[in-house]
């Protein structure tokens, strides 16, 4: 059994200036250290999955060491399941692993104690690669590359691969391209020049048929029932729309419906929620590039949950919520009231969407 290195053995942290040499130094630090685990955030989306796949590929090609890809929660959205299936990506539920067997733990598209991954408190983490704002001081982590101005973590990994002259095969290119495509809404939301360059370079390397099949998966009747629930129950407060899916079988539906309902004319902010496995899943969207939703949603769940995000996209979790109607209603009212306060908007009387 490999013994994970103590954090006291790690060099003092200073934010890396990411160059070909610095990425090479990170790879050399990994070489020969034993079993490697790469952890996505819970209910992983294409960006988290693709970033993990790319990091595994980089490590394998440069050091010969393979890594296990892991996640908590479920891969719920039909597109994400199809992506994993068609691109033959192997992900292991973290509950099936003995974490003490891993000498190195990496997290991608998430951070230690962010509230959206299933690493236990106090678990040593050695590499953090993300594009979300830092959650806490990470001085005891060997490698931290957090780029808040990037639209996707996959773009960071694409740059790593290029810096080390690692070839990108068709499946990996398709994975990275779809991650950037979905995360930035085809370069229409919170993208950077680096995302655009990666998007344009990866497109001709990708498999168009697989991309089409990922984007257009068949879905069950329950999928349409969930849309009906969201539309029927949605309340519009001026430029704010709120919907509650109540109990859901797939937590990803909350964010999917938030994107969908943001198309309502006159609506600039959407808050969606749904109860899944004792946890209230929250998703926020905005058309306002100055919305700072990551900060807004953190104010909303202060003292009751965890959350994070960017300017126009955010998500959160309130755990151990009772399923009964009264508890759900009370939580919804609290969150809506806090949302209006955090946004600095006056709450108007709600109207049914339909």
N, C-alpha and C positions, 0 to 999 in steps of 0.2 A: 504494500500500500504506500502511495506517495503521501508525504506529509506536506500540507500547504505551507508555503513560506510565511513566517511571522511578518507582520507589518513593520516590526522593528528592523527587519533585515533589508527593507526597501530604502533606496536613496531618498533624500529629502526632496519633496515635490516642488517644482516650479512649472508654471504653465508651458507646455512645449511649443516651440516655434516649429511648426510642422513642415519639414522639408524631406527630400528623399533620404538624406542622412539620418534625420531624427526618426523617421519611420523605420529605417534600417536598424537603428539602435534599439527600437522597441522590439523588433523581430529577433534581434540577437539576445535580448533579455529573455525572451520566451524560449529560446532554443534549449532543448534538453531538460526543461523544468518538470516534465511529467504530464499528467492528464490535464486537458484544458476544457473548460466549460464556457460556452457562450450563451448568455441568457437574454431573451427578448422580453419585452414588457408583456403583462397579462393580456390575454385575448389579442394576440399580436396582429398588427396590420401589415400590409405589403412592405412598408418601409423598414419596420423592425425585422421582418423575416429576411428581406433581401440584404440588409446590412449584416445580419448574422451569417448568411450564406457567403457573402463576399469576404468577411473576416476569416471564416474557416478556410476558404480557398486560398487566401493570401498566406496564412500560416502553413497550410499543407504544402504549397508550392515552394515556399522559401525555407522551411525547416524540416519538412517530411513528417511533421506531427499532425495527426488528425484531431478534431475537436468535436465535442458533443454539442448540439444545438438544443436548447430547452426553453420552455415557456410555462406559465401558469394560466389558469382559466381554460378557455376553449378557443378554437379557431372556428368562429361562428359564421361570419359572412360568407355567402356562397362564392363570391369572387375569390376570397382568400383561400377557401378550401380547394377551389379549382386550381389556383396558382400552385399550391403545395402539391397537388396531385399531378398536374401536367409537367411541372418542372422537377418532379421527383425529389422533393425536399424532405429530408427526414428530421423531424422535431420530436423530442422526447418530453412528456410531461414532467415537470420538475419534481412532482410528488413521487415519482418512480426512481429518483436518483438518491444516492448517498453522497451528499455534498463534501463530506470529509475525504473522499477519494480523489478530489480534484486539487492539483497543485496551483492552478491558475484559474481564476474566475473573471470573465469579461462580461460587461453589460453593454448592450447597444440599443439606442433609441430610448433609453431610460437611465436612471441613476440610482445609487444606493439610497434607500429610505424614501424614494419618491412616492410610495404608496400604490404604484401601478405595476409592481413586479412582486414575485413570490419568494424572493430571497429572504431568509429569516433575519431578524434584527441581529446585528453584530457579525454577520457573515463577511469575512474579508473579501474585498473586491480589488482587482489589480489593474484592470483596464476599463475605462469609461469612454465611450464614443457616443455623442448625442448632439442634437440640435435644439434642445429645449433649455430654457434658462436654468442655471445651477440651483439645486435645492438646498445645498448646505456646503460647508467647507469640505474639500476633498483632499486635504493635505497628506493623508495616509495612503492615497491611491497612487500607484507607480505611474500610470499613463492616463491623463485626462485630456481629451480633445472635445471640447464643447463649443460649437459654432452656432450661436443663436441667430445669426444672419442667414444661415443656410436653410433652404426649404425642406431638405430631406437628409437624413443620416446616410442614406444610400449614396448620396453625392460625395460625402466625405470618404467613404470606402472606395468609391470609384477613383478618387484622387490617390488614395493609398496604392491601389493596384497599378495605376499609371506610373506613379513615382518609382515603383519597384520593377517596372517593365514586365509585369505579369500579364500574360495573354488572357483575354476574356472570351470564354466560349459562348455559344449561342444561348444556352440555358441561363447562364449567369447574366449575360447581357439583357436577356428578356426579363429576368427577375429585377435587375437594377432599374431598367427603363420603366417597367410597370410601377415600381415603387415611387420613382420621381413623378411619373405621370399622375398617379393617384394622390400623392401627398400634396402636390402643388396644383391639382386640378388642371392638368395640361398647361402648366406655367401661367396660370391665371390667378394664383393665390400664393402670396408669401414666398416668392421664388427669388433666387439670386442669380447673378451672372454665371456662377459656378454650376448651379442647377441646370441652367439653359445649355451650357456647353456640354455637360454630361448627357442631357436629354438628346441633344442633336447628334452626339457621337455614338450613343448606344442604339438609337433607332435603327440604323442600317444593319446593325449586328444582331438585332432581335428577330424572333420568329413571329411573323405577322399572324399566322393561323392560330398559334398558341395564345397570342395576345387577344385575338378576337374571341376565342373560346373562354378565356378568363373573364373578359369584360361582359360576356353574354351567357352566364350560366343559367340553367333551368332552376326554378325554385318551387317550393312546395306551396300548397294552398294557405298554410299558416302565414307565409310571407305577406300575402295580399291581405289577410285578416289583420295583420299588424298595421299595415298602411291605413286600413279602414278605421282601426282604433285610434290612431294618431290624428287623422283628419277629423273624425267625428268629435273627439274630445278636446281638440286644440282651442285655446283661448288667445285672442288677440287684444293686447293692451297698447293701442296706438302703434308704435313701430316695433313692438316686442311681441313675439309669439311664443307661447308655452304649451308643451304637450306632455302627457304622461301615459306611457304604454302600460303602466302597472306591471304585472308579472310577465317576463319575457323568457323564452327559451334560448335566445341568442342575444347576448349583450351588445353585439355590434350593430344591432338594429337601431339602437338609440342614436348613434352618430349618423347612420345612414339616413334616418328620417329627419334629423336636424339639417343635413345638407339639402334634402328634398324640399322641406318646408320653408327654407330660406328663399325659395323662389317666389313666395307669395308677394304680390305687389304691395308696396308700402311698408314691408317688414324689413328692418335692418338688423334685428337681433333675434336669435332663436335659442331657447332653453328647452332641452329634452331630457326626460328621465325615464327610467324603467327599473323594476326590481328584479334582480337576478341573484339567486343563491345567497340570500341574507344581505345582499349589498345593493344599495341604490346607485345605479350607474347614471352619471350626468354627462351631458354633452352640450356645448355651446358653439354657436356659429354667428358670424357677423359679416356684413358687407362693408363695414367701416374699418379702413386700414389702421385707424388710430384707436381702436376699441380696447386694446390691452386686455383681452379676455383672460389671458393667463393669470393676471393679477386680480381681475374681477372675480373669477371663480374661486380663487384662494380666499378672498374675503368672504365669499358666500358660505364656504364650508369650514371656516375657522372654528376650531373647537369641536367639530363633529365629523370631519373627514379629511381627505387629502385631495389635492388637485394640482393642475398645472396646464401649461399650454403656451400659445403664442399670442399675437395681436388679434387675429381673426378666428382662431380655432382653439378650443380648450376642452378639457374633460376632467372628471373627478369621480370620487367614490365616497359614499357614506355607508359604512359597514354596520352590520348587525341591526338592520332596520326591520321592524315587524311588517308582515305582509298585509295585516288587516287594513280595511279602508280608512279608518280614522287616523291611524299612524301615517299612512301614505298621504292623506290630505293635509295633516299637520305639517309634515316635512315639506310638502310642496309649497304651502303657504309661507313657511319660514324662508325657503330658498328664493321664492319670488320676491318677497319683501326685501331680503338682503341684496338681491340682484339689482333692483331699482336703486337702492341706496348706493351700491358700488358703481353703477353706471352714471349716477347723478341725474337720473330721469325722474319725472313725476309720474306716479302710477295712475293711469286712467282706468275707468271701469272696463272690465273684460267683456269681449263679445265673442260668441262662437264663430269659428272659422266658416262653418256651414250651418 
